[in-house]
Amino acid sequence: MTTIAFNLQAHAATEYDWQFTSLSGRYATGAEGLLALGGDTDTDRPIAALATTPVSQHKSSLVKGVAMVYVSTPSAQVQGLEVLVELPTGQRYAYALQQQARGVARAQPGRGIRESYLGFGVRNVAGADFEIERIEVQTHASATRRV
């Protein structure tokens, strides 16, 4: 039986293969006894986190390239974060964020991206903490190409 724990403060869910019989706050009980829940790792592995937008046309059906992706973050620390550009095929390209002034970071994706539908996101590397307020994408549309 799979147990799913929801962290209401971080808005995150974690699946465990443990067979809990009860769950309360930071503790769970099972055949192994009383277990403490919490910490910065998940069974000694860094916690992977990902926030993405849906893959969509972004205002027009014209083929688009991506000039820049901006991420606003109140923590002003973006070490260990990557911007993702997702294609309709499910393929993702990751680009390191560069810290800029006033809590904004940016990433410049490769010039070869040309798609009508694109998705964007942010993910952590090696379990780094992050909080984002906004993802802004600067695209440039082709003057005539729709396919």
Disulfide bonds with the S-S distance in Angstrom:
none
